[in-house]
Amino acid sequence: MPRILVFGAGGVGCIYAYILHKAGASVTAVCRTNYNVAKTKGITVRSKIFGRQHFQPTVVKTVQEALQHGPFDYLLVCSKAFPGTAELIKDAVTDRHTAIVLAQNGIGLEEDYVKLYPENTIISGVVYLPVTQVDQGVVEHGPLERFEIGTFPADAGEQAKSQCRGLSELFKAGGGSAPLFDDIQPLRWIKVAVNAAWNPTTALTMCDDANYLRSSPQAEPLIRGIMKEVSTVAAAAGYPDAITHEVIERDLARPKSRLETGGKEPSMLTDIREGRSLEVEAIVGNTLRLGQRYGVKTPYLEMLYALAMARSFALRPDERWKPIARHDSDDARP
Ligand SMILES: NC(=O)c1ccc[n+]([C@@H]2O[C@H](COP(=O)([O-])OP(=O)(O)OC[C@H]3O[C@@H](n4cnc5c(N)ncnc54)[C@H](OP(=O)(O)O)[C@@H]3O)[C@@H](O)[C@H]2O)c1
């Protein structure tokens, strides 16, 4: 029976824990705020695909505490992608054994893990899973479940490929879907183009996607412009065919179809409403830094990055700006 550690038992973590538990794996979940509820009452899933389900994984408070339930065959990173996350799982990674699975939005996330865990398989995943933790230990999941996975790097050796196949089979056995890709990066680029376009624009304007599109004639061209900019970076990084004209049109068709019925909130807008930190670095920062690496100009991303980082900064009372003592000379402007 494979042993699995889920780090970050929020929306995505709870659904993936459920699928793997159903597949017969031994699942341990590192929980933080929802620890007490998950430990005493288990996890409840209300899903358009899986129905109403309840299950009890092994629940621990810390990665160190999880160790007694290892060694782990797979460690799924399902927390939000923030700088420094790779360090947090260190104690539960067994060299040359634990496959680290990234179930997070963003681009270029793998590099930190390769540096810290050079002997381990890295499986990079693109998550299509509309899910929210509506109460502690209770998650609501919509009608889509698809976890696109591939090794990082794409040409990893046979052991890594075999671990990746193993994860795909486990998902299938648990009623889920984790299709394998020889190279996952083009799919990551598509997702990050969509996220970079919609997340900061809606979060900064506090408009859902349909309201954003309705707001001015410039709204839609800006979304196209951001996606094209990400596409230029992807091309410079070696993926010229990832973000096609069809991808952009398909992405825009969804919010356009909601113009009359009401829009959807991208996750960064929800994070702002809830006062949570934003995944700006993983989605916008890493994309523009890759642009810099390959000599691509990214004026839209640079502006979004500065504004979204400032918005994120303002949400965190611990780091918020404090008034600086004023001097009379400050007013000595012409
Ligand atoms: N939800 C979706 O619909 C969706 C869809 C596609 C992709 N994604 C991506 O999937 C990833 C996960 O998203 P999510 O919506 O599942 O996020 P989420 O609901 O906020 O869950 C993240 C979980 O990680 C926990 N966590 C964070 N740091 C931790 C730490 N140091 N120790 C223990 N637990 C920790 C959080 O605990 P606390 O509750 O204590 O903060 C929370 O339970 C993100 O990259 C997101 O962009 C999400």
The ligand as a Gaussian input file, in Angstrom:
#p B3LYP/6-31G(d) Opt

LIG

0 1
 N       -8.985000      25.735000      -5.193000
 C       -9.029000      25.698000      -6.502000
 O      -10.129000      25.739000      -7.080000
 C       -7.759000      25.580000      -7.308000
 C       -7.850000      25.240000      -8.650000
 C       -6.688000      25.113000      -9.394000
 C       -5.467000      25.338000      -8.794000
 N       -5.394000      25.683000      -7.499000
 C       -4.056000      25.882000      -6.901000
 O       -3.823000      24.811000      -5.992000
 C       -3.013000      25.260000      -4.885000
 C       -3.760000      25.012000      -3.581000
 O       -4.935000      25.820000      -3.605000
 P       -6.141000      25.638000      -2.584000
 O       -7.288000      26.381000      -3.162000
 O       -6.318000      24.228000      -2.206000
 O       -5.581000      26.469000      -1.330000
 P       -6.163000      26.491000       0.142000
 O       -7.587000      26.042000       0.162000
 O       -5.788000      27.814000       0.715000
 O       -5.339000      25.357000       0.870000
 C       -3.993000      25.473000       1.200000
 C       -3.821000      24.764000       2.519000
 O       -2.429000      24.742000       2.832000
 C       -2.324000      24.940000       4.220000
 N       -0.990000      25.396000       4.574000
 C       -0.322000      26.474000       4.116000
 N        0.876000      26.563000       4.704000
 C        0.949000      25.525000       5.574000
 C        1.927000      25.092000       6.509000
 N        3.079000      25.760000       6.671000
 N        1.679000      23.987000       7.248000
 C        0.520000      23.317000       7.105000
 N       -0.456000      23.678000       6.236000
 C       -0.234000      24.774000       5.483000
 C       -3.380000      25.983000       4.528000
 O       -3.638000      25.997000       5.902000
 P       -4.411000      27.222000       6.581000
 O       -5.865000      26.985000       6.291000
 O       -4.057000      27.121000       8.005000
 O       -3.908000      28.482000       5.920000
 C       -4.543000      25.462000       3.681000
 O       -5.289000      24.498000       4.366000
 C       -2.732000      26.749000      -5.167000
 O       -1.505000      26.875000      -5.841000
 C       -3.895000      27.159000      -6.086000
 O       -3.574000      28.272000      -6.905000
 C       -6.520000      25.806000      -6.718000

